[in-house]
Amino acid sequence: MPLPALFRDALRVPVIGSPMFLVSFPPLVTALCKAGVVGTFPHVNARPSAQLDAWLSDIAAELVAHRAAHPGAVVAPHGVNLVVHKSNPRFEPDLDIVVQHRVPFVITCLGHPGRVVDAVHSYGGTVFCDVTSADHARKSMDAGVDGLICVGAGAGGHASAQSSFSLVREIRRFWEGCLVLGGAINDGWQIRAAEVLGADLAYVGTRFLATQESNAQADYKQMVVDSTVADLVYTDRLSGVHANFLRASLQRHGIDVSQLPPKRPDMSSLADHGAKLWKDLWSAGHGVATIDDVPTVATLVDRMVDEYRQACALPPSPAVAR
Ligand SMILES: Cc1cc2nc3c(=O)[nH]c(=O)nc-3n(C[C@H](O)[C@H](O)[C@H](O)COP(=O)(O)O)c2cc1C
């Protein structure tokens, strides 16, 4: 399956650190790239647009300096996640900034990626589109994207209810291009499993949320460590789209999702609880089941590399008759 040239021989383990609202800030992005996996952030984490401009300059400069100081190191490319939605007033100005900085990797979500593909391809950049279902994948592939990102059940943030096993194989029936799989991938065994399933790269969010360099508050990271899957709530009553949340963060604000109206036109009743979605009401995926520390990104990626190598060396099952 075609891996874009940007990622060929460019990573220590086939992983993209996925963009996370209020969590992926430049320290996490650069730590991921320096550790040898792709570092990304949502453009809206930088507020206002002038800050996006500054962040992109700083990230590029830091990575150039790191490459110069460590000529033998694998330093991965960085990327930006753009919300391509008509209601997003920052889309056009921020796309211009992305083009000015010739950002090597762009992830689109929530809208047709065509405009971004044209703009980013004009300077040789790579564009992946985040899709939530096979139907969505079919619509996006005609736009000329270089890869599709699908996120299966159990993911942090907005998550589909479809199992990764089903989703990847369904998309692979019609998409031969680069495919990325996300959803509860924390370790090298799972990264290898994603490849065996038919993905080229793994998309990892929640696991990187609980690292030293992430911008999540200390209690948020600790809650991820302390939680099990039974401590998550999968609901559309907070954002209007199904997402996984840490129940304890809702309880702190007296929110019981079963008491909220089924379809929420806005966030007004949350304001009654004095809580802001994502900032105070925290999301995490089924990955919480195997997260029990808050290491540095470098330590975590070293661990993933070891596990991935072990998983790649697995022999076929002894159950198979020779
Ligand atoms: C706290 C949090 C915030 C997120 N914010 C965004 C976002 O702003 N844009 C986006 O495309 N995906 C966002 N996601 C989804 C991730 O990019 C990714 O799809 C997901 O984390 C992968 O599943 P995992 O968390 O189980 O590893 C977010 C996820 C989390 C946990």
The ligand as a Tripos MOL2 file, in Angstrom:
@<TRIPOS>MOLECULE
LIG
   31    33     1     0     0
SMALL
NO_CHARGES

@<TRIPOS>ATOM
      1 C1         -8.8760   15.1410   24.3090 C.3       1 LIG1
      2 C2         -9.0000   14.8460   22.8550 C.ar      1 LIG1
      3 C3         -9.1490   15.9020   21.9590 C.ar      1 LIG1
      4 C4         -9.2650   15.6500   20.5830 C.ar      1 LIG1
      5 N1         -9.3500   16.7130   19.7250 N.ar      1 LIG1
      6 C5         -9.3530   16.4900   18.3820 C.ar      1 LIG1
      7 C6         -9.3230   17.5720   17.4590 C.ar      1 LIG1
      8 O1         -9.2970   18.7410   17.8410 O.2       1 LIG1
      9 N2         -9.3270   17.2890   16.1340 N.ar      1 LIG1
     10 C7         -9.3560   15.9980   15.6680 C.ar      1 LIG1
     11 O2         -9.3440   15.7840   14.4550 O.2       1 LIG1
     12 N3         -9.3680   14.9490   16.5260 N.ar      1 LIG1
     13 C8         -9.3610   15.1640   17.8650 C.ar      1 LIG1
     14 N4         -9.3330   14.1070   18.7380 N.ar      1 LIG1
     15 C9         -9.3210   12.7400   18.1930 C.3       1 LIG1
     16 C10        -7.8700   12.2780   17.9440 C.3       1 LIG1
     17 O3         -7.2560   13.0430   16.9450 O.3       1 LIG1
     18 C11        -7.8310   10.7870   17.5450 C.3       1 LIG1
     19 O4         -8.7580   10.5150   16.5430 O.3       1 LIG1
     20 C12        -8.0980    9.8860   18.7270 C.3       1 LIG1
     21 O5         -7.4910   10.4060   19.8840 O.3       1 LIG1
     22 C13        -7.5490    8.4770   18.5010 C.3       1 LIG1
     23 O6         -8.0200    7.5880   19.4670 O.3       1 LIG1
     24 P1         -7.3000    7.3160   20.8850 P.3       1 LIG1
     25 O7         -7.4900    8.5610   21.6870 O.co2     1 LIG1
     26 O8         -8.0570    6.1750   21.4100 O.co2     1 LIG1
     27 O9         -5.8530    7.0280   20.6350 O.co2     1 LIG1
     28 C14        -9.2390   14.3220   20.1140 C.ar      1 LIG1
     29 C15        -9.0690   13.2770   21.0180 C.ar      1 LIG1
     30 C16        -8.9340   13.5210   22.3710 C.ar      1 LIG1
     31 C17        -8.7170   12.3820   23.3190 C.3       1 LIG1
@<TRIPOS>BOND
     1     1     2 1
     2     2     3 ar
     3     2    30 ar
     4     3     4 ar
     5     4     5 ar
     6     4    28 ar
     7     5     6 ar
     8     6     7 ar
     9     6    13 1
    10     7     8 2
    11     7     9 ar
    12     9    10 ar
    13    10    11 2
    14    10    12 ar
    15    12    13 ar
    16    13    14 ar
    17    14    15 1
    18    14    28 ar
    19    15    16 1
    20    16    17 1
    21    16    18 1
    22    18    19 1
    23    18    20 1
    24    20    21 1
    25    20    22 1
    26    22    23 1
    27    23    24 1
    28    24    25 2
    29    24    26 1
    30    24    27 1
    31    28    29 ar
    32    29    30 ar
    33    30    31 1
@<TRIPOS>SUBSTRUCTURE
     1 LIG1         1 GROUP 0 **** ****
